[in-house]
Amino acid sequence: MRFAIDTPQFGPYANPRTLAELAREAEAAGWDGFFIWDHINVNWVDPVADPWIALAAMASVTSRIRLGALVTPLARRHPWKVARETVTLDHLSNGRLVFGAGLGTDLFGELTTFGTATDDRIRAQMLDEGLQILTSLWSGEKVSFEGKHFSFKTTQFLPKPVQSPRIPIWIAGTWPHKAPFRRAAKYEGVVAVGGDLEKSLTPDSIREMIAFVKTFRANDDAFDVVQFGETRGISNSEDRDIVAPFESAGATWWAEAVLPWNRPIDEVRARIKKVPPRM
């Protein structure tokens, strides 16, 4: 089990200098990763940071921890632009980037505000095409693409990512919906959530989800499973008791989840400076 911090990139976390400071503090305290959200806007008045610029700032002041956005809705981004951003960030971080991808939702009004398709089936098609484009451009070979939603003529993107065979891709999904988890089986990990943003999945749900994904895996390569939750950082044994059932269920990452309306940034900073609940 590895341990990460997961914060928004809006509100008190909108300043990339603040996120860089928190990432540096997390690395010093022994955390294994620091992930941020990917939103273009929220449906209330609040500052919002671009996640890729924020991640670049975080990569520049760290040397060990994994970094990434959990998760990027490819339907509202040009996948070739994302290919450039991710490879540049992979080089800047010396191969520490994880790419999280999903359909996205209209929870904060981003889809309707900017005219992105609200039909899940359409965004699923765009996600699959976007992932195909992304991985082909990462290859460094001459490629072209003609799809229903995206197309481009023959081109070649260099440099290739630092990581080989590619930057790890973690696919997000809401369990127990099945389609996102069939998709996740093709990649390197899964970011599973329930239908309620305020509640974590149970260990039994994680176990069921992993069993389902395994039926679609083509190999036994390492596969990451991210579990969101909260620990207090007061008693390491108490925190281990919270995390242990999820590790037993098969989760490989514990993401200390920050809902900004529940935890003030000073409280989050104090939690970061305390050690993660190593098993």
N, C-alpha and C positions, 0 to 999 in steps of 0.2 A: 504494500500500500504506500502510495506517495501522497503528499499533502500540498495543497495549493490554496492561495487566496483568490477569491472571485469577486470583483467589484464592478459597479456600473462605471460609465465614463460620462456621467452627467451630474448635475447638482454639485455637491462639494468635491466630486471626483472629476470635474470637467477640466481642471488645470493639469496639463501634462507634466508640469514640474512636481505637482503633488503626487501623481501616480508614479513618477520616477522615484521620488523619495520613498514611497511605500514599498515599491519593488525592491529597492536597495535594502530597506529594513527587513523585508521578508527573507531575502537571501541571507542576510547576516544572522537572522534568527533560526535558520535551518529549514525553511520551507523549500519545497521542490519546484514550485511553479507559481505564476501569478497570471491570472486570466482576467480580461475585462469584457464588458458587454459591447455589442455593436449596434448602436442606434443612430439614426440620422437626425432624429428629433423626438421630443416627447410632447404629449398633448396638454402640457401646462407650461407656464413660463419658467424656464430653467436653462442655465448654460449647458451646452453639450460639446464634447470634444470629438474630433475625428479619431477613431480608434487606431488607425495605422500610424499617424503621427505620434499619438500617445505611446504606442508600443515601441516605436523607434526610440523615443526618449527613455523608456524603461530598459530597452536592450543596451543602450549606451552606458548605463550605470550599473549593469549587472554582468556576471560572467558565467553563471552556473544554472540558474533556474530556467525552467521552461516558460515560454510566453505564448500568448495567443488571444484571439477574440472568441468568446463562446456566447453566441455563434453569429456567423455572417449569413444573412439571407441573400443568396446569390441572385435572386430574382430582381433585386433592386440595385444591382451593380453590374457593370460591364465586366465579364469574366476575364477578358484580356488585360484590363486595368488591374484587376485583383491578382492576376498572374505576375505582373511587374512588381506590385506592392509586396507580395508574399516572398518572391525570390530575393528582392532587395533586403527585406527584413531578415530573411534566413541568413544572408551573407553578413549583415550587420551584427546579428546575434551569434554568428559562428555556429549555425545549425541548431538553434534552440526553439524554433518556431513550431507550433502546432496550429493547423488550420481547422477551425470548427465551422461547419456549414449546416444550414437547415432552411426550412420554408420561410421562417419568420411568421409573425402574426400582426394583427392590427390592434394589439393591446394598447399601444400608445398613439394610435392614429396615423402611423407612418405610411401605411399602404394607401389609404384613402386620400390623405393629404397630397401625395405626390403622384397619384394615378397609377400605382402598381396594382396588378391583378389581385383581387381578393379571393378568387376561386382557388382553393387549395390544390386542385388538380392541375391547374395551369401553372402555378408556382412550382409544383412538383416536377412538371415537365421542364421548366426553366432551370430548376436546380440540377436535374440530371444532365441536361445539355451543358450547363455551366461547369459542372464537375468534369465532364468529358473534355471540354475545352481547356480547363485549367491543367489537368494532368498531361494533356498532349503538348501544351506550350511549355510546361516544365521539362519536357523530355529533351529540349534543345535541338530537336529534329525539325525538318521542314514539314509543316502540317497545314491543312486547310480544314474548314468545317462548313457544313450546310445542314442546318437544323430548322425546326419549326419556328424557333424564337430567336436564335442567334446564328450568324454566319460570318465567315471571313475568308478571304482569299489566301493562297499559299504564303506562309510567312515562317520565320524562324526566330525564336526568342533565345537570346543568350545574355547572361550566363545561365547555366543550369543551377538548381538549388545546391547548397552545400550538402544537404542530407540525401542519402541514396538508399533505396531507389527513388524516393520522393519525400517531400514534406508530409508528415503524418496527417491524415484527414480523419477527423472525428465528426460523425453525423449525429445531429440532434433529432430527437423524436419525443412525442408524448405517448407514453405507455398507458393503456394497452393497444393503441392504434398500431397496426402491424406493418404498413407500408414503409415507414421510415426505418424500421429495424431490418427489413429485407435489404434496404439500400445500405444501411450501415455495415452489413455483413461483407460488403465488397471492399471495405476500407479498413482503417487501422484502429478505429475505436468508435464509441458511442457515448453521447451525452443525453441521458434519459431524464425526463421530468414527468411529473404528474399533471393533471389538469388544473391544479391549484398552485399558483406561484408561491403561496405562503407555506405549502406543505411538501415535505420530502417523500420520495418513494419509500416503501417499506423494504426490508431485506427480502421478504418473500417475493415482492414484485421484481426486485433486481434479479433474483434467482430465476424466476420465470422468464424474464426478458432475455437473460443470457442464454438459457436453454433454447429459446426460440431463435436467437441470432445464430447459434451454433449449427442449427439445421440447414442454414444457408451459406455457411462458411466453406470455401473451397480448399482451405488448408488449415494447419494448426499453428500458424504464425501468431506471434504475440498480438493481443487485442485488448485495448484499454477500455475500461468502463468507469465513467465519472459519476460519482455520487455527491450531490449537494447536501449540505447540512450545516449545523452550527455547534461549536463547542465553546466552553466558557473560558478556558485557559487558566482556571483557578486550581484545579486538581488534575494532574496528568492521568491518574488512574480513573477518575470520573470521565474524562474525555475519551480515554481508551474504551471504556464501557459503552460509550455512544457509538464509536466507530467500529468496534470489533464485529458486531453482527453483519455489517455491510461488507467488511473484508471477507468474512466467512461465506457470504453469499456470492462473492466473486468480483466485487468492485476493486479496481486497481488504483483509483485516485479518489481522495476525499477533497472536495472543493469547499472551503469555508466560505459560505455564501453570504453576501452582504445585500440585504434589502435596505436601501438608504432611508426609507421611512420608518424602519425598525431599529437601526443601530447607528447612532451618531458617529461621525468620522473619528472623533477622539477615542471612542470606545473600540472602534475597529483597529486603530493604530496601536492601542494598548494590547489588543489580542494578537496582532501581528508580531509584536516584539517578544511575546511568550512562545515557548517552543511548541511545535505541532505535536499531536498525540501519537508519537511513535509506538508501534505495537510491540 
